[in-house]
Amino acid sequence: MKIMTFNIQNDIKKMPEGKVEAILELIRQEDPDIIGMQELNNQVKKLLQKELTEYSCYGRSRFGINFALDEYNPIFIKRSIPVEETTTYSLGRNPNKVRSKNLLSVFPRICTTIVCVYKKQRIKIANTHIDHGLDRTKDYQLSVLYELLKSNDYPLLLMGDFNMTSGNDSFQSFIKQINMNDACSDIGRTCKLSESDKAIDHILVDDRLIIKNVRKIDDFDYSDHHPIVCDLDIKK
């Protein structure tokens, strides 16, 4: 199974010419089975869905309405892979309520989940984008994620922009608590604006999934993040 996670950067004022075409070219070149995107606005989402007819797209937006600051953390998955259920949670005081957020978070943050069937095995996939602000806010959102994902009967994959490096104490405590492995711990800087040389975009898997290889794509010029591609297998 080939996974891609990618913060495409929400160009609120004006989208650079050729950006959508470059995203499409990247996806067709890499041919991932599943894509988790962050900072996807409604304009770009519609354009991608029109062209990516071989993929289904799951997930509601963080505000539940369409305007310039609204964003999706969608999961694109090849139509050949059955999806049995999907939910988008808020990382706030009421995860099942649209726009629920922590008081210290500027915007509502969300996590999109699906349960799919790959090689006759159910797998839970989650895609999120943690707040960029205060450490207290990040810790709170990680605690919500933990409660949402801790009890899981299927192999679990969690990906997204965590706005925390691999060496961050809170991030390390989280992956230890939830018993997952970080495929991106050694790939270097993933946000081009980051002062750290470590990843803030991550693909986490539990022990029922095997990381075969992982790499970041350095030559995509239309985002402040590098796309990450990871090949996985299911442990027999």
BADREN-907172 format. One line per field, with one value per residue (C-alpha): residue in one letter; x, y, z. Coordinates in Angstrom, 1 decimal. Each point is the difference from the previous one (the first is absolute). Layout:
<atoms>
code: c(a, ...) .
xx: c(X, ...) .
yy: c(Y, ...) .
zz: c(Z, ...) .
</atoms>
This chain:
<atoms>
code: c(m, k, i, m, t, f, n, i, q, n, d, i, k, k, m, p, e, g, k, v, e, a, i, l, e, l, i, r, q, e, d, p, d, i, i, g, m, q, e, l, n, n, q, v, k, k, l, l, q, k, e, l, t, e, y, s, c, y, g, r, s, r, f, g, i, n, f, a, l, d, e, y, n, p, i, f, i, k, r, s, i, p, v, e, e, t, t, t, y, s, l, g, r, n, p, n, k, v, r, s, k, n, l, l, s, v, f, p, r, i, c, t, t, i, v, c, v, y, k, k, q, r, i, k, i, a, n, t, h, i, d, h, g, l, d, r, t, k, d, y, q, l, s, v, l, y, e, l, l, k, s, n, d, y, p, l, l, l, m, g, d, f, n, m, t, s, g, n, d, s, f, q, s, f, i, k, q, i, n, m, n, d, a, c, s, d, i, g, r, t, c, k, l, s, e, s, d, k, a, i, d, h, i, l, v, d, d, r, l, i, i, k, n, v, r, k, i, d, d, f, d, y, s, d, h, h, p, i, v, c, d, l, d, i, k, k) .
xx: c(0.0, 1.4, -0.9, 0.6, -0.4, 0.2, -0.7, -0.8, -0.1, -3.2, 0.6, -2.7, 0.7, 1.0, 0.8, 3.3, -0.6, 0.6, -0.3, -2.9, 1.6, 3.2, -1.9, -1.7, 3.3, 1.6, -2.9, 0.0, 3.7, 0.1, -3.3, -0.8, -2.8, -0.9, 0.6, -0.4, 0.0, 0.1, -1.0, -2.2, -2.5, -3.3, 1.2, 2.9, -2.0, -2.6, 2.7, 1.8, -3.1, -1.0, 3.3, 0.8, -2.9, 1.8, -0.2, -2.8, 0.3, -1.1, -0.2, -1.9, 1.6, 0.9, -2.7, -2.6, -0.5, 1.8, 2.0, 3.6, 1.2, -1.8, 2.2, -0.2, 2.3, -1.4, 0.9, 0.2, -0.1, 0.0, -3.5, 1.3, 0.5, -3.4, -0.8, -2.4, -0.3, 1.2, -0.2, 1.5, 0.6, 0.7, 3.1, -2.0, -2.1, -2.7, 1.7, -3.3, -1.1, 0.9, 2.3, 0.7, 3.4, 2.3, -0.3, 3.7, -0.3, -0.3, -2.0, -1.9, 2.3, -1.3, 0.9, -1.5, -0.2, -0.9, -0.1, 1.0, 0.5, 3.4, 1.1, -3.1, 1.2, -1.8, 2.3, -0.8, 1.5, 0.0, 1.2, 0.4, 1.5, 1.0, 0.0, 3.1, -0.2, 0.4, 1.4, -2.9, -2.4, 2.1, 0.0, -3.8, -0.6, 2.4, -2.0, -3.2, 1.6, 1.1, -3.5, -1.4, 2.5, 1.2, -2.6, 0.4, -0.6, 1.8, 3.5, 0.3, 1.7, 0.0, 1.5, 0.1, 1.6, 0.6, 1.9, 2.4, 3.3, 0.9, 2.0, -2.7, -0.7, -3.8, 0.1, 2.3, -2.3, -3.0, 1.4, 1.2, -3.4, -1.8, 2.6, 0.8, 3.2, 1.1, 0.9, 1.4, 2.4, 3.1, -1.1, 1.0, -1.7, -3.5, -1.1, 2.2, -0.5, 0.9, 3.1, 0.3, 1.6, -2.6, -3.4, -3.2, -2.1, -0.3, -1.3, -0.6, -0.8, -0.7, 1.8, -2.5, 1.4, 3.5, 1.9, 1.8, 1.5, -0.8, 1.3, -0.8, -0.3, 2.3, -0.9, -3.6, 0.0, -3.6, -0.2, 2.0, 0.0, 1.6, -2.4, 0.9, -0.5, 0.1, -0.3, -1.6, -1.1, -2.3, 1.7, -1.1) .
yy: c(0.0, 3.4, 3.0, 3.7, 2.8, 3.5, 3.5, 1.7, 3.6, 1.9, 2.9, 2.3, 3.1, -1.4, -3.5, -0.1, -0.8, -3.6, -1.3, -2.3, -1.5, -0.5, -1.9, -2.1, -0.8, -1.0, -2.3, -1.7, -0.4, -1.5, -1.9, -0.3, -2.2, 2.4, 3.8, 2.1, 3.7, 3.0, 3.6, -1.0, 2.8, -0.5, 1.5, -2.4, -2.9, 0.4, 0.2, -3.1, -2.1, 0.9, -1.4, -2.8, -2.2, -3.2, 1.3, 0.4, 2.9, -0.1, 2.7, 3.1, 3.4, 1.5, 2.6, -2.0, 2.9, 1.2, 3.3, 1.1, -1.1, -3.4, -3.0, -3.8, -2.7, -2.5, -3.6, -0.8, -3.8, -2.0, -1.2, -3.6, 0.0, -0.4, 2.5, -1.2, 3.1, 3.6, 2.7, 3.5, 0.9, 3.4, 0.2, 2.1, -0.5, -1.8, -2.1, -0.9, 3.6, 2.1, 3.0, -1.2, 1.2, 0.7, 3.6, 0.7, -1.3, 2.7, -2.4, -3.2, -3.0, -3.3, -3.6, -1.9, -3.8, -2.9, -3.8, -1.6, -3.6, -0.8, -3.6, -1.2, 1.9, 2.9, 3.0, 3.3, 3.1, 3.4, 3.3, 3.1, 3.5, 1.1, 3.7, 2.0, 2.2, -0.7, -3.2, -0.3, 0.0, -2.6, -2.2, 0.3, -1.0, -3.0, -1.1, 0.2, -2.0, -2.6, -0.5, -0.3, -2.5, -2.0, -2.8, -1.4, -3.6, 0.6, 1.0, 3.8, 2.6, 3.7, 2.6, 3.8, 3.2, -0.1, 3.3, -1.9, -1.5, -3.6, 0.9, 2.0, -1.3, 0.2, -1.7, -2.8, -0.5, -0.2, -2.6, -2.0, 0.2, -1.0, -2.6, 1.1, 0.3, 3.2, -0.8, 3.6, 0.2, 0.0, 1.7, 3.5, 3.4, -0.3, 3.7, 2.2, 2.9, -2.0, 0.9, -3.6, -2.6, -2.6, -0.9, 1.5, -2.0, -3.6, -3.4, -2.2, -3.7, -2.5, -3.4, -1.7, 2.0, -0.3, 3.1, -1.1, 3.4, 3.7, 3.1, 3.7, 1.6, 3.0, 1.5, 1.1, 3.8, 0.8, -0.5, 0.8, -3.7, -3.0, -2.8, -3.3, -3.5, -3.2, -3.7, -2.2, -3.6, -1.9, -2.3, -3.5) .
zz: c(0.0, -1.0, 2.2, -0.6, 2.5, -1.3, 1.4, -3.2, 1.5, -0.1, -2.3, 1.5, -2.1, -3.4, -1.1, -2.1, -3.6, -0.8, 3.6, -0.5, -3.2, 2.0, 2.8, -2.6, -1.7, 3.3, 0.9, -3.3, 0.0, 3.5, -0.3, 3.7, 1.2, 2.8, 0.3, 3.1, -0.7, 2.3, -0.7, -2.9, -0.7, -1.8, -3.3, -0.4, 1.3, -2.7, -2.7, 1.3, 0.3, -3.6, -1.3, 2.5, -1.1, 1.1, 3.6, 2.5, 2.4, 3.7, 2.7, 0.9, 0.5, 3.4, 0.0, -2.0, -2.4, -3.1, 0.3, -0.5, 3.5, 0.0, -0.6, -0.4, 1.3, -2.6, -0.7, -3.7, -0.6, -3.2, -0.8, -0.3, 3.8, 1.8, 2.8, 2.7, 2.2, 0.3, 2.6, 0.4, 3.7, 1.5, 2.3, 2.5, 3.1, -2.0, -2.8, -1.6, -0.3, -3.1, 0.9, 3.5, 1.1, 2.9, 1.3, -0.8, -3.6, -2.7, -2.3, 0.6, -0.7, -1.4, -0.6, -2.9, 0.3, -2.2, 0.4, -3.3, -1.1, -1.5, -0.8, 1.9, 3.1, 1.6, 0.6, 1.8, -1.6, 1.7, -1.4, 2.2, 0.3, 3.5, 1.0, -0.7, 3.1, 3.7, 1.4, 2.3, -2.9, -1.8, 3.1, 0.3, -3.6, 0.4, 3.0, -2.0, -2.8, 2.5, 1.4, -3.5, -1.3, 3.0, -0.2, -3.5, -1.2, -3.3, -1.1, 0.5, -2.1, 1.1, -2.3, -0.4, 1.0, 3.7, 0.3, 2.3, -0.8, 0.5, 3.1, 1.7, 3.5, -0.3, -3.4, 1.3, 3.0, -2.3, -2.4, 3.0, 1.7, -3.1, -0.9, -3.5, -2.1, -1.9, -3.5, -0.4, 2.9, -2.3, -3.2, 1.1, -0.3, -1.6, 0.4, -2.0, 2.4, 3.1, 2.0, 1.0, -2.3, 1.1, -1.4, 1.3, -2.5, 1.1, -1.0, 3.1, -0.1, 2.7, 0.2, -2.3, -2.9, -1.5, -1.3, -3.1, -1.1, 0.4, -1.8, -0.4, -3.3, -0.3, -3.3, 0.5, -0.1, 0.6, 3.8, 3.1, 0.9, -1.7, -1.0, 1.7, -1.5, 1.9, -1.0, 2.5, 0.4, 2.4, 2.4, -0.5) .
</atoms>
